[in-house]
């Protein structure tokens, strides 16, 4: 555990923020160095900052849940989208703002809110950025930030290895998508959106516009809306997946004839029992899954 405090702290009503950083050390040495630079930038602006490291998968959720309410103004997730997911679940029902320090393989939330990746800019955001409420989703009761889905993308997430992610970074998902695409056809699922039934091989409930990093999958989705943009993709073979990938790269995945984007508040996906369901880039549950809007908002620190 590292503790860093500023030399001077304001005693006024506009006192500097107190920030707890939950850091995933799996990010590696280079990213730890960047984290240290972000912390130094926030401290230079008067903030009190403590860094705690996660010890195992799920530990970030425990640390966020146990953070004393009277000691912290912001709990910042230092890692990838999986670390953010753990922290938002730990903050459920707790009036502490969420901060983001993007250090992972993919950082979709950071892209969604336009975070500058420079250390000084990130430190300034944590110290001075405006705090705004956003809506989250629930998949079988577990919170997610950006997206949740089943089908092709969930099978990619379920089978990509940590070693491959460390070696290739975001390209690991591209490689694994090719592997999954050539292993056979996906089974069709029944996707019920606000009571209306659809058939689809892959379904993704998007809470924000972006998917997989900077790519726009759902142009009309918004973190402030009380609904999802649901992508339904009927294609089941490698060529369909290739087309969807191209569409995603150019922000036009919804233009394909076998893709629909439907607005809804409740999404039920029923297919082969036990098939994986991913949320924010990690497997969190299995089919069948019920995806709804979380009635409790979270306060998010936006760029300064």
N, C-alpha and C positions, 0 to 999 in steps of 0.2 A: 504494500500500500504506500503510495506517495502522497504527501501533503504539501501544497504550495499555497502560501498566503501573500498578499500584497504588503508592501512596507507601510502603506497608509490606507486606511479604510474610512469611508464617509459615514458619519453618524446621522446624516440627514435622511429625510423620507426617500430620497432618490439614491439610497445606498447602493454600492456595487453588488452585483449578483453573486450568490454563492452557488457554485456549480460542482456537482458530483459527476465525474466521468466514469462510465462503465466501459472498460476497454477489453476487447477480445485479442489476447496476445497471439492468436493464430495468424493474425495479420502479418507478423514478421518484423524483423529488426528495422528495416527501412521505414515501415509505417509507424513503428514506435518512435522513431526519430521525428517523424512529422507530427505525431501527437504531442511530443514534448514542445515542438515549436508552436503549436496551436495553444497549448496551455500557457506558454510564456507570453504569447500575445494577449491572452485574456487577462493574465495577472498584471501585465503592464498597464491595462486599462482599469485596474483596481479590484478585479474579481478575486475571490477566494476559491481555489480549485483543489479538489481531491481526486486522485485517480485510483480506481480499484480494478483489478484484473479478474476476469472470469476464469474459473478453474475447469469447467466442463460444460458441455451443451446444456442449456437451461439455467445455468448459474446467473446469467444476466437478469433473468426474470426475478430470481430470488433477491438479488442485490437491489433491484429497483423497488420491489415490494417492501423491503426492510429499511429503505432509506428514511431516516427520521424526518417527519414533515416540518419540524421547527428548525432544521439545520440547512435545508437546501431550497433554492428557488428554481433550479434547473437540474434535471438529470439528463446528461448527454450520452448518447450511444456512440462509442468509438469503435467502428468496425464496418461490416457490410449490412445488407438489408436484414440478414438473419439476426444480427445483434439488435437492430432497431425493433424487430418483431418481439424479441424477448423482453426488451425494455418496456414497450407499450403494454404488454400483458402484465408486467409487474406494476405498472402505474395505474392499472384499472381501479377507479374509485378513489384515486389519490390526487389532490390538487397541486401537483408539481408539473411544471412545463417540461416538454421534451426538446432536447437539443440534438443535433446530428453532426458528427465528425466522420465524414465518409472515408473509410480506410479499407473497404472490403473488395471482393472480386467484382461485384456489381453494386451500384449505389443509386437505385432507381428513385428513391425519395429525394435524394440530393439533386438529381437532375430535374425532378418534377418542380421543386421550389426554386430552382435557379441558384443553388449555392455555388459561390466561387470556391474552387478547391485550394487556393493559396492559404498557407498557414496563417498569415496576418489577417486575411479576410475572414477566415473561419473563427479566429479568436475574437475579432470585432463583432461578428454575428452573435456569438455566445454572450458577449458582454453587453451589446447594445441593440441587438435585433428585436423587432416588434414581435409580440406574442399573440397568436391568433388561434381561434378554435377551428379544428378540422374534424370531419367525420371518419370513422373507421368501419370496417366490416367485421362480421363474426362468421367463422366457418366451424360448424358443430360446436359453437360456444367459445372458440378461441379467436382472439382479435387478430386482424391483419391490417396492414397499412395500405398497400398498393393494389394487390390483386390476389385472387384465389381461383384455382381451377383444377380440372381433371382432364385426362386425355394425353395428348402428345407431350405437352410441356411438363406435365407432372411426371410422366415416365422418364423424360430426360433428366429432371431434377433428382429423381429417385435413383438413377443409375450412374450419374457423373461422380467421379471419385475426388476426394480432397486432394490427392496427389496430382491429379490432372489439373485441378483448378489452380494449384500453386505453380504448376509448370507453365500453363497456357493462359492463366487469367480468364477474362471473359470468353476467349476463344474456346475454352474447354466445353462450354455449352454448345457452341457451334459444332465442334467435333462430335460430341455425344448425340446431338440431334441427328447427325448423319448416321451414326450407329443405330439409333432407335428407328430411324426412318426406313432402314433396310432390313429390319428384323421381322417384319410382317405387318399385317393390317390391324388397326385398332378396332375394338368392338364399339358398336353404336351405343349411345346412352340416351335416356329420356331426361330432358332438361325442362323443368317446369318453372316458368318465370311469371310471378304474380298470378298463378293459377292457370296459365296457358301452356300447354305441352308442346315441346319441340323435340326433334331427333337430331343428335349431333355426335360426332366422334370426339371432338374436343370442345370444352367450354371454359371460358375464363371470365370471371366477374371482375371488372376493372373499376377500382375506386379512384384512380387517377388516369391521366392521359398516357403516361409512359409505361413501357414494358422492356425489360432486359437492359436498361440503361437509358440512352438518349432517344430510343425509338418510340414513336407515337403510335400506339395501337388503338386507342379510343379517343378520338379528337374532342369529343364533347363531354368526357368525364371530368369531374372536379372533386377535389378533396373537401369542398364545402357543401356538396350536394347530399341530399338524403336518399340517394339511389345509386345504382351501379350502371355502367355500360357493359352489357354481357356479350362477349364475342362467341358466336356459335360457328364452328368450322366442321363441315360435313365430310371433308376429304379424309381418306384413311391410308393412302399409300405415300411412298417417298416423294413422288412428284408433287403431290398436294402440299406436303410439308415444305418442299423447296419453293413452291409458289408463295406460300404464306410467309416464308422468310424474306423473300424478295419484297413482298408487299409491306412487310414490317419495316424493312430498311428504308423504304421510300414514303412511309407514312400512309400507305394506301391498302393495307391488308383488308379493309372492309369493302374494297372495290371488286373483289373476286365474286364470281357468280355463286359460289358455294359457301360464302361467309355472310352471316347476318349479324348486325349489332343492334341489340334490343335493350331499352331502358327498363329497369325493374328494381324493386326493393327486396324481394324474396326470390332466391334461386335454389331449387332443389335438383340435384344431379343424382340420378339412379342408373346404375350400370352393373358391370360385373363386381359383385361384393369384394371388398378388399383392395380394389385398385387404388393407387395412391392419389392423394389430393395435396397440391402444393399451395403454399401461401407465402408471399414475399421471398420466394426462392428456396424454401425449405419444405420438406414433407411434414405435414402437421396432423393429418388424419387420413381416412380411407372412405371410399364409397360405401353406402350412400352419404351425401353431405347436404346440409341445409345452410345456405349462406344468406345472412340478413345484415341490415344496417345496425350497428351498435348504437343504442340510444344515448350512450354517454360519449360526449366529445372528448378530445384530448387537446391540450394547449400546446402549440408547436412554435418554436422560435424560428422566425423567418429571417432571411438575409437583411442585414442592417441597411 
